[in-house]
Amino acid sequence: MAGCSGSCGSCNQDCAQRDLKATLNKKSSVKKVIGILSGKGGVGKSLVTSLLASKVCKDGFRTAILDADITGPSIPESFGVGDKRATALENEDALNPVITDSGIQLMSMNFLLQNENDPVIWRGPVIAGAVKQFWTDVIWNDVDFMFVDMPPGTGDVPLTVFQSLPVDGIIIVSSPQQLVRVIVEKAVNMANMMNIPILGLVENMSYVKCPDCGKEITVFGKSNINQIAETFGLPVLARIPMEEKTSLAVDDGEIESLDIPELEEAAKIIENLLK
């Protein structure tokens, strides 16, 4: 609400009965919003976000990425646009997103910094406010699917995204390690508590395929993704292998060139939201 100090402990207002959704810029159009979430860092949320946006774009839809990882953005480098800066509209308090080679619209904190290596040393409420402004103050041009790359955990930013943006569904990213199981379950429980639909689970770094015999080698041990999926009644949308070509494409800023067949089902689930 207007004038909110962010201090819920000293407030007598019942925000549960209020509409906290942020208003999309009047010049923007976004049909569906997909959140990419994990309770832990380092599992590949940004990779999955970038690959899905690229895949859905190749299927003929207009896609965008809102990089909500304010303090650790990696989306610009993956697309080779780390040196780009967002441009302001003349006589308006609004920004144009950066456009990739294939037409994906991007907004990231790095596009607003003087130097991309400058640290963002902000507290949670300020970071959450920046994420909301990416939604309200950027001119998103006729977007079919916006992917929101969220920072790890279940704190300020995921809460802001769930409360402020009209999220149509989320995809939870995990990796095979046993430690990740509890973290994934936290993310699932948060989404359920916030009444956000979970489209499914994606496991990254699932295995390495032997170049000689094709055998799948489980570098991080036996996967737990099927047990987690069964526990919560969720589909496993993809198991993404570790491949040198993926790493090289990301490092070279050419993630749009990748074709990851393992993401076919995930892309179809997302695209069906418009049908």
C-alpha positions as CSV (number, residue, x, y, z in Angstrom):
1,M,0.0,0.0,0.0
2,A,1.1,3.7,-0.4
3,G,3.4,4.8,2.4
4,C,4.3,1.3,3.4
5,S,7.5,1.3,5.5
6,G,8.2,-2.4,5.1
7,S,8.0,-2.9,8.9
8,C,5.2,-5.4,9.2
9,G,5.7,-5.8,13.0
10,S,4.6,-2.3,13.8
11,C,1.8,-2.1,11.2
12,N,-1.9,-2.6,11.9
13,Q,-3.0,-3.1,8.2
14,D,-4.1,-6.4,6.9
15,C,-2.1,-6.7,3.7
16,A,-3.4,-10.2,3.1
17,Q,-6.7,-8.6,1.9
18,R,-5.0,-6.2,-0.4
19,D,-3.9,-6.5,-4.1
20,L,-0.2,-6.1,-4.1
21,K,0.3,-6.6,-7.8
22,A,2.5,-4.0,-9.5
23,T,1.1,-2.2,-12.5
24,L,2.7,-3.0,-15.9
25,N,3.8,0.0,-17.9
26,K,0.9,1.2,-20.1
27,K,3.1,0.8,-23.2
28,S,4.0,-2.8,-22.3
29,S,2.4,-6.1,-23.1
30,V,3.3,-9.4,-21.3
31,K,1.0,-12.4,-21.7
32,K,2.5,-15.0,-19.5
33,V,5.1,-14.9,-16.7
34,I,7.2,-17.9,-15.8
35,G,9.4,-17.9,-12.7
36,I,12.6,-19.9,-12.5
37,L,13.3,-20.8,-8.9
38,S,15.6,-22.8,-6.7
39,G,16.3,-22.8,-3.0
40,K,20.0,-23.0,-3.6
41,G,22.6,-21.2,-5.7
42,G,24.9,-22.8,-8.2
43,V,22.3,-25.3,-9.7
44,G,21.9,-23.5,-13.0
45,K,18.8,-21.3,-12.8
46,S,20.2,-18.7,-15.1
47,L,21.3,-21.4,-17.6
48,V,17.8,-23.0,-17.6
49,T,16.2,-19.5,-17.9
50,S,18.3,-18.6,-20.8
51,L,17.9,-22.0,-22.6
52,L,14.1,-22.0,-22.1
53,A,13.8,-18.4,-23.4
54,S,15.9,-19.2,-26.4
55,K,14.0,-22.5,-27.1
56,V,10.6,-20.9,-26.9
57,C,11.8,-18.0,-29.0
58,K,13.0,-20.5,-31.7
59,D,9.5,-22.0,-31.6
60,G,8.1,-18.7,-32.8
61,F,7.1,-16.9,-29.6
62,R,8.3,-13.5,-28.4
63,T,10.2,-14.0,-25.2
64,A,11.8,-11.8,-22.6
65,I,14.0,-12.3,-19.4
66,L,13.6,-10.2,-16.3
67,D,16.9,-10.8,-14.4
68,A,15.8,-10.6,-10.8
69,D,19.2,-11.7,-9.5
70,I,20.2,-8.1,-8.8
71,T,23.5,-8.7,-6.9
72,G,24.7,-11.6,-9.1
73,P,23.4,-11.1,-12.7
74,S,24.8,-13.5,-15.3
75,I,22.1,-13.3,-18.0
76,P,23.9,-10.5,-20.0
77,E,27.1,-12.4,-20.4
78,S,25.3,-15.6,-21.5
79,F,23.8,-13.7,-24.4
80,G,26.9,-11.7,-25.3
81,V,25.4,-8.3,-24.4
82,G,27.4,-7.6,-21.2
83,D,28.7,-4.3,-22.7
84,K,25.2,-3.0,-23.5
85,R,23.3,-0.5,-21.5
86,A,19.5,0.1,-21.1
87,T,18.3,3.3,-22.8
88,A,15.8,5.7,-21.4
89,L,12.9,6.9,-23.4
90,E,13.0,10.6,-24.1
91,N,10.8,12.6,-21.8
92,E,9.6,9.5,-20.0
93,D,10.5,7.7,-16.8
94,A,10.9,4.4,-18.6
95,L,13.6,2.2,-20.1
96,N,13.9,0.1,-23.2
97,P,15.2,-3.4,-22.7
98,V,18.3,-4.7,-24.4
99,I,17.5,-6.9,-27.4
100,T,19.5,-10.1,-28.2
101,D,20.4,-11.3,-31.7
102,S,17.3,-13.5,-31.9
103,G,15.0,-10.8,-30.5
104,I,14.8,-11.8,-26.8
105,Q,14.2,-8.8,-24.6
106,L,16.4,-8.5,-21.5
107,M,16.5,-6.4,-18.4
108,S,19.3,-6.9,-15.9
109,M,20.9,-4.7,-13.2
110,N,24.2,-4.9,-15.2
111,F,22.5,-2.8,-18.0
112,L,22.2,0.1,-15.5
113,L,25.7,0.1,-14.0
114,Q,28.4,2.3,-15.3
115,N,30.8,-0.7,-15.2
116,E,29.5,-4.2,-15.3
117,N,31.9,-5.3,-12.6
118,D,30.6,-2.7,-10.1
119,P,29.1,-4.4,-7.0
120,V,25.5,-3.8,-6.0
121,I,25.6,-3.4,-2.2
122,W,22.0,-3.0,-1.3
123,R,19.7,-4.3,1.4
124,G,16.8,-6.6,0.7
125,P,14.0,-4.1,0.4
126,V,15.9,-1.9,-2.1
127,I,16.7,-5.0,-4.2
128,A,13.1,-6.1,-4.1
129,G,12.1,-2.6,-5.2
130,A,14.4,-2.7,-8.2
131,V,12.9,-6.0,-9.3
132,K,9.4,-4.4,-9.2
133,Q,10.7,-1.5,-11.2
134,F,12.0,-3.8,-13.9
135,W,8.3,-4.8,-14.3
136,T,6.8,-1.3,-14.1
137,D,9.4,0.9,-15.7
138,V,10.6,-1.1,-18.7
139,I,8.7,-1.1,-22.0
140,W,8.2,-4.8,-22.7
141,N,7.1,-5.0,-26.3
142,D,4.4,-7.6,-27.1
143,V,5.9,-10.4,-25.0
144,D,4.3,-13.8,-25.1
145,F,6.5,-15.3,-22.4
146,M,8.5,-13.5,-19.8
147,F,11.0,-15.6,-17.8
148,V,12.0,-14.3,-14.4
149,D,15.4,-15.5,-13.3
150,M,15.3,-15.4,-9.5
151,P,18.2,-15.4,-7.0
152,P,18.6,-18.5,-4.8
153,G,16.6,-19.0,-1.6
154,T,13.1,-18.1,-0.5
155,G,13.7,-14.5,0.6
156,D,12.8,-11.0,-0.4
157,V,13.1,-11.3,-4.2
158,P,11.0,-14.5,-4.7
159,L,8.4,-13.1,-2.3
160,T,8.3,-9.8,-4.2
161,V,8.0,-11.6,-7.6
162,F,5.2,-13.8,-6.3
163,Q,3.3,-10.9,-4.7
164,S,3.9,-8.2,-7.3
165,L,4.0,-10.0,-10.7
166,P,1.2,-12.1,-12.2
167,V,3.2,-15.3,-12.2
168,D,1.4,-18.0,-14.3
169,G,3.7,-20.8,-13.1
170,I,7.2,-21.6,-11.9
171,I,9.9,-24.2,-12.8
172,I,12.1,-25.4,-10.0
173,V,15.7,-26.2,-10.8
174,S,17.8,-28.7,-8.9
175,S,20.9,-30.8,-9.2
176,P,21.5,-34.4,-8.2
177,Q,23.2,-33.9,-4.9
178,Q,21.4,-35.3,-1.8
179,L,21.9,-31.9,-0.1
180,V,19.7,-30.2,-2.8
181,R,16.7,-32.4,-1.9
182,V,15.8,-30.4,1.3
183,I,16.5,-27.1,-0.5
184,V,14.2,-28.0,-3.4
185,E,11.5,-29.0,-1.0
186,K,11.7,-25.6,0.6
187,A,11.1,-23.9,-2.8
188,V,8.2,-26.2,-3.5
189,N,6.6,-25.5,-0.1
190,M,7.1,-21.7,-0.6
191,A,5.3,-21.9,-4.0
192,N,2.5,-23.9,-2.5
193,M,2.1,-21.5,0.4
194,M,1.9,-18.6,-2.1
195,N,-0.6,-20.5,-4.3
196,I,1.8,-20.3,-7.3
197,P,1.3,-23.2,-9.8
198,I,4.4,-25.3,-10.2
199,L,4.9,-26.5,-13.8
200,G,7.5,-29.0,-12.9
201,L,11.1,-29.8,-12.0
202,V,14.3,-29.5,-14.1
203,E,17.4,-31.2,-13.0
204,N,20.7,-29.7,-14.2
205,M,24.1,-31.4,-14.3
206,S,22.3,-34.7,-14.2
207,Y,25.0,-36.8,-15.8
208,V,28.0,-36.8,-18.2
209,K,27.6,-38.9,-21.4
210,C,30.7,-40.9,-22.3
211,P,31.8,-39.7,-25.8
212,D,32.9,-43.3,-26.6
213,C,30.2,-45.6,-25.4
214,G,27.3,-43.2,-24.6
215,K,27.0,-44.4,-21.1
216,E,25.6,-41.9,-18.6
217,I,28.0,-41.2,-15.8
218,T,26.4,-39.7,-12.6
219,V,29.2,-37.4,-11.4
220,F,27.3,-36.1,-8.4
221,G,25.8,-39.5,-7.4
222,K,22.4,-41.0,-7.8
223,S,19.6,-38.5,-8.7
224,N,16.8,-37.7,-6.2
225,I,14.6,-35.8,-8.7
226,N,12.1,-38.6,-9.3
227,Q,11.5,-39.2,-5.6
228,I,11.0,-35.4,-5.0
229,A,8.6,-35.3,-8.0
230,E,6.6,-38.2,-6.7
231,T,6.4,-36.8,-3.2
232,F,4.9,-33.6,-4.4
233,G,3.0,-35.0,-7.4
234,L,5.0,-32.9,-9.9
235,P,6.4,-33.8,-13.4
236,V,10.1,-34.0,-14.1
237,L,10.3,-31.8,-17.2
238,A,14.0,-32.3,-18.0
239,R,17.3,-33.8,-17.0
240,I,20.0,-31.7,-18.5
241,P,23.5,-33.3,-19.0
242,M,26.8,-31.6,-18.4
243,E,28.3,-30.9,-21.8
244,E,31.4,-29.0,-22.9
245,K,29.5,-27.3,-25.7
246,T,27.1,-25.7,-23.2
247,S,29.8,-24.3,-21.1
248,L,31.7,-22.9,-24.1
249,A,28.5,-21.3,-25.6
250,V,27.7,-19.6,-22.3
251,D,31.3,-18.3,-21.9
252,D,31.3,-17.0,-25.5
253,G,27.9,-15.3,-25.1
254,E,26.3,-17.6,-27.7
255,I,23.7,-19.4,-25.6
256,E,21.1,-18.7,-28.3
257,S,23.0,-21.1,-30.6
258,L,22.5,-24.1,-28.4
259,D,19.9,-26.8,-29.1
260,I,19.1,-28.8,-26.0
261,P,16.7,-31.6,-26.9
262,E,16.1,-32.4,-23.2
263,L,14.1,-29.2,-22.9
264,E,11.5,-30.1,-25.5
265,E,8.9,-31.2,-22.9
266,A,9.5,-28.2,-20.7
267,A,9.0,-25.8,-23.7
268,K,5.8,-27.5,-24.7
269,I,4.4,-27.2,-21.2
270,I,5.2,-23.5,-21.2
271,E,3.8,-22.9,-24.7
272,N,0.6,-24.6,-23.9
273,L,-0.2,-21.9,-21.3
274,L,-1.2,-19.7,-24.3
275,K,-3.5,-22.2,-25.8
